[in-house]
């Protein structure tokens, strides 16, 4: 009878030990999962904060560029360097911003397009370069901060109306060129830089 009792006690103790061991394993796994979850959440929070910091930094940089561009527009000494040309029927050409531009220096303006065809076209760089005098230069800014510039450019190879649009907080802009002798509107998209910061290459002028 005593042996049976002792055996029963040992069985109960073994069962209790197994239960304790299983519970300990479960607690360990729960703690491990919790730690992993906290690590993942921490990484996500850090990534979110980093993206916000990058956005804030980019916004500050864009704001500086916008201020510079706006000052240059008011001073009539700027260049719109374009990396995209949009033709009258919607065709798009991606181009080199160093050779596609509209530049204004007080009363003079240069309009140049080049399509990466070396030693071709009237300007020798795959396109056309025209120069003329600026008249009717006007600047308007709406309630949203969008700046619009309108002017006429007249010279030996050009007679056109030009409209430039730059949105608040960025120096990205577009310029529409409408020749007075036809309706073939041309649009250039790019950025506006102060004249002294522009690095364009000008081809032969008509």
C-alpha positions as CSV (number, residue, x, y, z in Angstrom):
1,X,0.0,0.0,0.0
2,X,2.9,2.4,0.9
3,X,4.6,1.5,-2.4
4,X,1.4,2.3,-4.3
5,X,1.1,5.6,-2.5
6,X,4.8,6.5,-3.2
7,X,4.3,5.6,-6.9
8,X,1.2,7.8,-7.0
9,X,3.1,10.7,-5.5
10,X,6.0,10.4,-8.0
11,X,3.5,10.3,-10.9
12,X,1.8,13.4,-9.6
13,X,5.1,15.1,-9.2
14,X,6.2,14.2,-12.7
15,X,3.0,15.4,-14.2
16,X,3.3,18.7,-12.2
17,X,6.9,19.1,-13.5
18,X,5.9,18.4,-17.1
19,X,3.0,20.9,-16.7
20,X,5.4,23.5,-15.3
21,X,7.9,22.9,-18.1
22,X,5.2,23.2,-20.7
23,X,4.0,26.4,-19.1
24,X,7.5,27.8,-19.0
25,X,8.0,27.0,-22.7
26,X,4.8,28.7,-23.5
27,X,5.8,31.8,-21.5
28,X,9.2,31.9,-23.2
29,X,7.6,31.6,-26.7
30,X,5.1,34.3,-25.7
31,X,7.9,36.6,-24.6
32,X,9.9,35.9,-27.7
33,X,6.9,36.7,-29.9
34,X,6.2,39.9,-27.9
35,X,9.8,41.0,-28.3
36,X,9.7,40.4,-32.1
37,X,6.4,42.3,-32.3
38,X,7.9,45.2,-30.4
39,X,11.0,45.1,-32.6
40,X,8.9,45.1,-35.8
41,X,6.7,48.0,-34.5
42,X,9.8,49.9,-33.5
43,X,11.3,49.5,-37.0
44,X,8.1,50.6,-38.6
45,X,7.9,53.7,-36.4
46,X,11.5,54.5,-37.2
47,X,10.9,54.1,-40.9
48,X,7.8,56.3,-40.7
49,X,9.7,59.0,-38.8
50,X,12.7,58.8,-41.2
51,X,10.3,59.3,-44.2
52,X,8.8,62.3,-42.5
53,X,12.2,63.7,-41.9
54,X,13.1,63.2,-45.5
55,X,9.9,64.9,-46.7
56,X,10.5,67.8,-44.3
57,X,14.1,68.2,-45.6
58,X,13.0,68.0,-49.2
59,X,10.2,70.6,-48.5
60,X,12.8,72.9,-47.0
61,X,15.2,72.5,-50.0
62,X,12.3,73.1,-52.4
63,X,11.3,76.2,-50.5
64,X,14.9,77.6,-50.9
65,X,14.9,76.8,-54.6
66,X,11.4,78.4,-54.9
67,X,12.6,81.6,-53.2
68,X,15.6,81.8,-55.5
69,X,13.6,81.2,-58.6
70,X,11.0,83.8,-57.6
71,X,13.6,86.4,-56.9
72,X,15.2,85.7,-60.3
73,X,11.8,86.0,-62.0
74,X,11.3,89.4,-60.4
75,X,14.8,90.4,-61.4
76,X,14.2,89.2,-65.0
77,X,17.5,87.2,-64.8
78,X,16.6,83.5,-64.9
79,X,16.7,80.3,-67.0
80,X,14.1,77.6,-67.3
81,X,16.1,74.4,-68.0
82,X,13.8,71.8,-69.5
83,X,14.1,68.0,-69.5
84,X,10.8,67.4,-71.3
85,X,9.3,68.9,-74.4
86,X,5.6,68.5,-75.2
87,X,4.5,69.0,-78.8
88,X,1.2,70.4,-80.1
89,X,-0.5,67.0,-80.4
90,X,0.7,65.6,-77.1
91,X,3.9,63.9,-78.2
92,X,6.6,64.0,-75.5
93,X,10.3,64.0,-75.8
94,X,12.7,63.7,-72.9
95,X,15.7,65.9,-73.5
96,X,18.9,67.3,-72.1
97,X,18.2,70.2,-69.7
98,X,21.6,71.8,-70.6
99,X,20.5,72.4,-74.2
100,X,16.8,72.9,-73.9
101,X,15.9,76.1,-72.2
102,X,14.2,79.5,-72.1
103,X,16.6,82.2,-70.7
104,X,15.7,85.8,-69.8
105,X,18.3,88.4,-69.1
106,X,16.6,91.8,-68.6
107,X,15.4,92.8,-72.0
108,X,16.8,89.9,-73.9
109,X,15.6,86.3,-74.2
110,X,16.9,83.1,-75.8
111,X,14.7,80.1,-76.6
112,X,16.5,76.9,-77.6
113,X,15.4,73.3,-78.3
114,X,17.7,70.4,-79.2
115,X,16.9,66.8,-79.6
116,X,20.2,65.0,-79.0
117,X,21.1,64.8,-82.7
118,X,24.7,65.9,-82.9
119,X,25.8,68.5,-85.5
120,X,22.2,68.7,-86.9
121,X,19.7,71.4,-87.1
122,X,20.3,75.2,-87.6
123,X,21.9,75.5,-84.2
124,X,24.3,72.6,-84.7
125,X,23.1,70.6,-81.7
126,X,19.9,69.0,-83.1
127,X,17.5,71.9,-82.9
128,X,16.9,75.6,-83.1
129,X,18.2,78.6,-81.1
130,X,16.4,81.9,-81.4
131,X,17.1,85.2,-79.7
132,X,14.9,88.3,-79.3
133,X,13.9,91.3,-77.3
134,X,11.4,91.0,-74.4
135,X,8.4,93.2,-74.2
136,X,5.2,93.2,-72.1
137,X,6.8,91.4,-69.2
138,X,4.2,90.7,-66.5
139,X,4.2,88.7,-63.3
140,X,1.1,87.6,-61.5
141,X,0.7,85.5,-58.4
142,X,-2.7,84.0,-57.4
143,X,-4.1,83.2,-53.9
144,X,-2.5,79.7,-54.0
145,X,0.9,81.2,-54.6
146,X,1.2,80.1,-58.2
147,X,3.4,82.5,-60.2
148,X,2.7,83.2,-63.8
149,X,4.9,85.2,-66.1
150,X,3.8,86.4,-69.6
151,X,5.9,88.2,-72.2
152,X,6.5,88.7,-75.9
153,X,9.8,87.8,-77.5
154,X,10.6,89.3,-80.9
155,X,13.7,88.9,-83.0
156,X,15.1,87.8,-86.4
157,X,14.1,84.2,-85.9
158,X,11.3,84.5,-83.3
159,X,8.0,86.3,-82.7
160,X,6.1,84.5,-80.0
161,X,4.0,84.8,-76.9
162,X,5.5,83.0,-73.8
163,X,3.8,82.0,-70.6
164,X,5.6,80.5,-67.6
165,X,3.9,78.8,-64.7
166,X,5.7,78.0,-61.4
167,X,3.8,76.6,-58.4
168,X,4.4,77.6,-54.8
169,X,7.0,75.8,-52.9
170,X,9.0,74.4,-55.8
171,X,11.1,75.7,-58.7
172,X,9.6,73.3,-61.1
173,X,7.9,75.1,-63.9
174,X,6.5,74.9,-67.4
175,X,6.7,77.3,-70.3
176,X,4.3,77.5,-73.2
177,X,5.6,79.1,-76.4
178,X,3.1,80.2,-79.0
179,X,4.6,81.6,-82.3
180,X,2.7,84.6,-83.6
181,X,2.8,83.2,-87.2
182,X,1.1,79.8,-86.4
183,X,-0.7,77.9,-83.7
184,X,2.0,75.3,-83.1
185,X,2.2,75.6,-79.3
186,X,5.3,74.1,-77.7
187,X,5.6,73.3,-74.0
188,X,8.8,72.8,-72.0
189,X,8.8,71.4,-68.5
190,X,11.7,71.8,-66.1
191,X,13.1,74.0,-63.3
192,X,13.8,77.7,-63.0
193,X,17.3,78.7,-61.9
194,X,18.9,82.1,-61.3
195,X,20.9,83.1,-64.4
196,X,24.2,82.8,-62.6
197,X,23.4,79.2,-61.5
198,X,22.4,78.0,-65.0
199,X,24.8,75.8,-66.9
200,X,23.2,75.7,-70.3
201,X,25.0,75.4,-73.6
202,X,23.8,77.7,-76.4
203,X,24.1,76.7,-80.0
204,X,24.2,78.9,-83.1
205,X,21.5,81.6,-83.1
206,X,19.4,82.2,-86.1
